[in-house]
Each structure stands twice: as structure tokens, then as C-alpha cells.
Amino acid sequence: MKNLFVGNLDFSTTENEVRSLFEGYGAVDRVSIVTDRDTGRSRGFGFVEMSVNSEAETAIAELDGREWRGRALKVNEALPKGEGGGGRGKRPAGGHA
């Protein structure tokens, strides 16, 4: 199974629309669009889980950089939690803000 990061989504994009887009490349197990915890609005990115690795690789190859709904999508394999960029308030040790 591969978990794909999908970035640069239009803020009005729904999970069903993302699912439909990715189902063109294979079976989609789960779609989640990340929302702001305070406002509930989309943050412009989400994740798609696909159970067949070859289908996920094809989706990445076909969709990364493709214009969809007026925006160039960013699609790649998601990093496991803890390996991405820092969260709110996290600073490198000894760093200054």
C-alpha cells in the first residue's frame, strides 16, 4: 500500500473529486483532505491511499505537475509521520526565530 501526498489543491475540492481523479489509475482505499482545525476550511492538500503499488506509481507519474481545476498538482509518496517538515512552534535546537 502506498500513501500519496496531494498538494496544491483548490480549496473547494472535495474528497469525492480527488477519489474520482485517482480512480482513473487504480483502486483507491481512502482519501482525506486536510482542514484547518479552527476554521474547518481546506488547507489545500490531502492524502490518497492506494493498495496496489504499481497503480500508485502510475498515478504519481501521470498527475504530478498536471493542471487540474486551474492548479498544478503536486503528487508524491507521502513521508511517514515525523519525517516531514516541522509543525507549528517547532524550531531546530539552538535556532532563533
N, C-alpha and C positions, 0 to 999 in steps of 0.2 A: 504494500500500500504506500502511496505517496501523498503527502500533504503539500499542496501548492499554494504559494503566496500569489495573490492577485491584487496588484496595485494600480493606482491612477483611475479608479472607478468614478464615474459620475455619481454625485452624492444622492441622486434619486434612484439609483439602480437597486433592484430587489434581488433577493436570494434566488427566486424562481427564474429571473432573467439570466443570472450568472449560470445557474444549473443548465438552462436550455443551451447556452453558448457552449459549455464544456461537454454536454452530452453528445454533441456532434463529433467528438473524438473518442467517446467510450462511456462506460458506466460511471456515474457519479454517486458516491456514497453519502457525502454530506457537503453542504455549503453553509458558510457563515460569513456575514458581513459585520465588520467591527463597528460598533457605535459608541459615541461619546456617552460616558456614564451619567453626565449631568444633563445633557440636552436630549439624548436618545437619537440624535442625528448621525447619519453615516459618517465615518471618518475617511471614506474614500478607498478603503482596502478591505480585503477579506481573505478567506481560505477555502480551498476546494479539496476534498479528499477523493482520490480515485484509487480503486483497488487493484487495477492492472497497471503495472509499472510502465509497460510499453505504450499504453494509451495515454498515460500521464506525460511521458516524454514527448509524444506526438503533439499533445495539447500545448506543452511549453514551446516546442519548436514553431508551431503554427500561430500561436496567439501572442507571444512576447513581441512587443513593438507594434502589433496590429492596431489600427484605429478602430474603435468601437464606441458608438454613441458620442462621437466627437473627441475622443481622448485616446492617446496611445497607451495601450495596456502594458503593464509590467507583470510578467508571469515567470516565476521560477520556483524551484523546490524550496519549501519553507524550511528555515533553520529550526532545529529543536529549541524549545524554550530555554532561555539562559544563554543562547549563543548569538542573539540578535543585538541590535543597538540598545543602549541603555534606556531605562524608563524614566519617569519623572523624578527629579531630585537626585538622580544618581550621578556622582562625579567620580572621576578617577582618583585614586588615593593621592593625596598631596596636591590635587589640582585646585585651581582657583576659578571661580565663576565670573 
